[in-house]
Amino acid sequence: MESPISLPPPVSSKMSWSMKIRLIWAVIGISAGLMAGPIFEVRYHNHAVLIIALASSIAASFLFYIHLSYHKRNIWNWNSKSIQLIIYLNTVLCVLFLLSCITCLVIASINKETLTTDGLKGNNRWMMAVWFWMNFKWTMMIAIYTRKYSQKVIGSLLYSPPI
């Protein structure tokens, strides 16, 4: 007789408060990028901020997906290579976004860019630095939470009954 296959733990019908806060935080990030990007494009003609803000929304959306996949136990079906790719790719992106943020801050201060209404027009690097920072934050959180959740998944699989 075959032994039962180890299945992931059942999905709890009740979501924890910490998970609700994580999901709400990601939704706020999604909406912030989707609202701020077009405003900077239309009002200030800042094309770079539009693109960087939309990239921030994409990263926040992926973080939302990571949290939801963990809550619904879909992450148990993910390939370990995919998880490693997510962690490494977002770690590299995190470092690149942080370096971009610092570079924008240095260039903006050297060029004496301002935060006045007229100063925000065109490619204002102060605003670019803000959105590079937001991308840094989201990609760092993706890498951290994917690693945390994958360790919980691997730990539960290690202590499951043998097949």
N, C-alpha and C positions, 0 to 999 in steps of 0.2 A: 504494500500500500504506500502511495506517495505521501510525503509530508507536505503540509500546506505551505504555499509560497508566502514569503514575508511581504506583507502589504504595508503601505505607509499608514501612520495613525489616522483614525477617522477625523474628518473635518468637524471642528467644533461649530455648532450652530451660533454660538455667541462669540463675537469678536472682542478681544481684549482692548482695554483703553489705550494701551501703548501702540497697538497696531492701528487703531482708529486715528490716533494722532499722527503716526507716520504716513498714513494714506492721505489725511487732510493736508499735511505739510507738503506732500508731493503735488496735490491738486492746486494748492496755492502757488507753487512754483510753475506749474503748467500754465495757469491763468495769468500769472505775472508776465511771463515771456510773451504770451499771445496778445496781451493788451499793450504792453509797453513798446514792443518792437514796431508795430504799425504806427504808433503815435510818434516815435522818433523818426520814422521814415516820412510821414506826411507833414508833420509840423516843422521838423528841423532838418529834413533831407539828409539824415544820417543813415546811409545804407549799411554801413558796417554794424551798427547797433541793431538794426533790424535782423540781420543774419545771425548775429551772436545771440540775441534774445530768443529767436526761434530755435536755435540749437539748444539753448537752455531749456526751453519747453520740451524738446525731444528727450533730453537727458532726464528731466523730471518725470516725463511719461514713462520712461524705461524703469526708473526707480519705483514708480507706482506699480508697474507690472511685476517687478521683483517682489515687492511686499505682498501683492495680491496672490502671486504664485506660491509664495511661502504659506500664506494663510490657507489657501485652498488645497495645499499639498501637491500642487502640480510640479513643484521643484524636485520632487522625488523622482520624476521621470526624466529629468535632464541628464544629458551625457556629462561625464566629468570633464571631458575636453572642452565642452561648451562653457562650463562653469569657469574653468581656468582661463579660457579666452576672454570671457567677460571681465574677470578680475584683472588680468594683465593689461588688456586694452584700456580699461578705465583708469588703471594706475598710470599708464603712460599719458593718457589724455589729461588726467588730473595735474600731472607735473607740467605739461605743455600749457594748460590754461593758467596755472599759477605763474609761470614764466611770462606768459603774454600779459597778464595783469600787471606784474611788476614793470615790464617793459613799457606798457602804456602809461603807467604812473610817472615813470622817469621822463619819457618823451613829453608828456603833457606839462610837467613842471619845467623842463628845459625850454619848451616853446611858449611858456607862460599862457597856456590856454585858460579860459575862464569858464565859469558856470552860469554866466548871465544868459539871457534869452538869445542875444546875438552870438555869444560865445559857443552856445550849444549847436549852432547851425554848422552843417558840414560834418566831417569826421572828427568829433570831439573825443579825445582819448580818455578823458575822465569818465565819460559814460561807457566807453568801450571797456575800461578797466573794471567798472562795476559789473558788467555782464560777463566778462571773463572770470571774475570772482564767482559769480553765480554758477557758471559752468564748472569751475573748479570744485565748488561745493557739491553739486549734483553728482559729478563723476567720482568724487571721493566717497560719497555716500553709497553709490552703486557698488564700488569695489569693496567697501567695508561690509555692507549688509549681505552682498553675495557670498563673501567669504564666511561671514558669521552663520548665515543660513545653511551653506553647504557643509560646514562643520557639524551643525546640528543634524543634518540629513545623514552624513557619513557616520556620525556617532550612533544614531538610531539604527542604522543598517548593521553596524558592527555588533550591536547587542541584541539583534533580532534572532529568533530561533533559526537553526540551520534548515536548509532546503532538503 
